Amino acid sequence: MAAETESKFVQPAIPKFDGHYDHWSMLMENFLRSNEYWSLVEDGIPASAEGVELTEAQQKSIAYQKLKDLKVKNYLFQAIDRNIIETILNRDTTKHIWDSMRQKYQGSTRVKRALLQALRKDFEVLQMKEGESVDEYFARTLIIAKKMKVHGESMEQVVIIEKILRSMISRFDYVVCSVEESNNLDTLTIDELQSSLLVLEQRMNGHRGDKQALKVTYDDRSGGRGGVHGRGDV
């Protein structure tokens, strides 16, 4: 019974501002509404008209609202990093702090969202180019993946691995099929995949070098014979 009573008074954790304003403001609004403080963000502390004498009840009500506002400000001070708080010039009320945060970060959230959409498109159309090395393609892919993560995308390794496997050029088809058949992609790391592809690339480059050397030797010999025949015909 005591544990049940105690659980009723356990406050949810105060949402920390992590740079993603839309998500944070949604969590913080829910937190404040659940504690019946949201009116202080929307309307602020009710002000008395100039020259109007307040009744004792009205004075008590305003004093109570100011006390609630101090509590909400304390929540915001815990939720927002000190470096950001110091950039808010007017911290007199909860409403002032909230409005300043919205002006500072809501616009930047829209920009981040637009950038993330563009990065998602870039990631989706990524393809390895003919003549591009494995290292070059991995670097190009991981740069975009890292930017997506910075802008809030959850980039699990398996997503990147699957993207790379389905966007390699045709000469890697054999090793791609081999990797897909012999590995659990959920446990395969990007480094392991890159290592496998590099080994194959080195072998293919070595074979190409052997073929080129044989071709040059054959051409030289053919050219030499051709020269002899030519001179004999004259």
WOTA-V556577 format. One record per pair of residues at least 24 apart in sequence whose C-alpha atoms are under 10 Angstrom apart, sorted by sequence separation. I is the first residue (numbers start at 1). J is the second residue. D is the distance in Angstrom with one decimal. If there is no record, write none. Layout:
i->(I:I)
j->(J:J)
d->(D:D)
This chain:
i->(11:45:69:70:73:120:161:162:40:44:69:73:119:120:123:161:172:175:39:40:68:69:119:138:158:159:164:174:66:120:137:158:159:161:37:40:41:66:119:120:157:158:161:165:172:40:119:157:158:160:161:164:171:172:39:118:137:156:157:158:160:161:164:171:37:38:41:116:117:137:157:158:36:37:40:115:116:119:157:158:161:172:115:116:120:157:161:171:37:38:116:117:119:134:37:116:112:115:116:117:127:128:35:114:116:123:126:127:132:112:113:125:126:127:128:129:130:131:112:113:124:127:128:129:130:32:111:112:113:123:126:127:128:129:130:126:127:128:130:109:125:126:127:128:32:124:31:28:28:45:142:44:45:44:45:28:43:44:41:42:43:44:138:40:41:42:138:40:41:24:40:41:38:39:41:42:138:37:38:41:42:137:40:41:16:17:135:15:16:134:135:14:15:16:17:18:19:134:14:16:17:18:135:15:16:17:18:134:135:14:15:16:17:133:134:14:15:16:133:134:13:14:134:17:134:133:134:25:25:25:21:22:21:25:21:22:21:22:20:21:22:19:20:21:23:19:21:22:20:21:22:19:20:21:19:20:20:20:20:19:20:19)
j->(35:69:93:94:97:144:185:186:65:69:94:98:144:145:148:186:197:200:65:66:94:95:145:164:184:185:190:200:93:147:164:185:186:188:65:68:69:94:147:148:185:186:189:193:200:69:148:186:187:189:190:193:200:201:69:148:167:186:187:188:190:191:194:201:68:69:72:147:148:168:188:189:68:69:72:147:148:151:189:190:193:204:148:149:153:190:194:204:71:72:150:151:153:168:72:151:148:151:152:153:163:164:72:151:153:160:163:164:169:150:151:163:164:165:166:167:168:169:151:152:163:166:167:168:169:72:151:152:153:163:166:167:168:169:170:167:168:169:171:151:167:168:169:170:75:167:75:75:76:93:190:93:94:94:95:79:94:95:93:94:95:96:190:93:94:95:191:94:95:79:95:96:94:95:97:98:194:94:95:98:99:194:98:99:75:76:194:75:76:194:195:75:76:77:78:79:80:195:76:78:79:80:197:78:79:80:81:197:198:78:79:80:81:197:198:79:80:81:198:199:79:80:200:84:201:201:202:98:101:102:101:102:102:106:104:105:105:106:105:106:107:105:106:107:109:106:108:109:108:109:110:108:109:110:109:110:112:113:151:151:152:152)
d->(9.4:7.6:6.6:7.7:8.0:8.6:7.5:9.8:8.0:8.3:6.1:9.4:6.7:8.8:8.9:9.2:7.9:7.6:9.9:9.3:9.6:8.9:8.2:7.8:9.7:9.3:9.4:9.7:8.6:9.9:8.6:6.1:9.2:8.2:9.5:8.2:8.9:9.9:7.6:7.3:8.9:5.6:7.8:9.0:8.1:6.6:6.3:7.9:8.0:9.7:6.2:9.3:9.9:8.3:9.9:9.4:9.9:9.4:8.9:7.6:7.8:9.8:9.6:9.4:7.3:10.0:9.0:8.2:9.0:8.8:8.3:7.8:9.6:7.9:8.3:9.3:6.0:9.3:6.8:8.2:7.6:9.7:8.5:8.9:9.1:6.6:9.4:9.0:9.0:9.0:9.1:9.8:9.9:9.0:7.1:6.0:9.8:7.7:7.8:10.0:9.0:8.3:9.6:9.7:7.6:9.2:8.2:8.1:9.4:9.4:7.5:9.7:8.5:10.0:9.7:9.3:9.5:9.5:6.0:8.6:8.0:8.5:6.0:8.2:6.9:7.8:9.8:8.4:9.9:8.3:9.8:4.8:5.2:6.9:9.4:6.9:6.6:5.8:9.7:9.3:8.8:9.6:7.8:9.6:9.1:9.7:9.8:9.4:8.8:7.9:9.7:7.3:8.9:7.2:8.5:8.8:9.9:5.5:8.8:9.4:7.4:8.4:9.0:8.5:6.0:6.9:9.8:6.6:4.6:9.4:6.4:8.3:9.7:9.3:8.9:9.2:7.5:9.9:9.7:6.7:9.4:10.0:10.0:8.3:9.8:9.3:7.7:9.1:8.9:7.3:9.6:6.9:9.1:9.8:9.4:9.2:9.7:9.4:8.5:7.6:5.8:8.4:9.2:8.8:4.4:5.4:8.8:6.8:7.7:7.4:5.9:6.3:7.3:9.9:6.3:6.2:8.9:8.2:8.7:9.9:9.7:10.0:9.8:9.8:7.4:8.0:9.9:9.1:9.3:8.5:8.3:9.1:7.7:9.4:9.3:8.6:5.9:6.9:8.0:6.0:10.0:7.7:8.7:9.1:9.6:9.9:8.4:6.9:8.9:6.2:9.0:9.2:6.4:9.5:8.2:9.9:8.9:9.9:8.9:9.7:7.9:9.6)
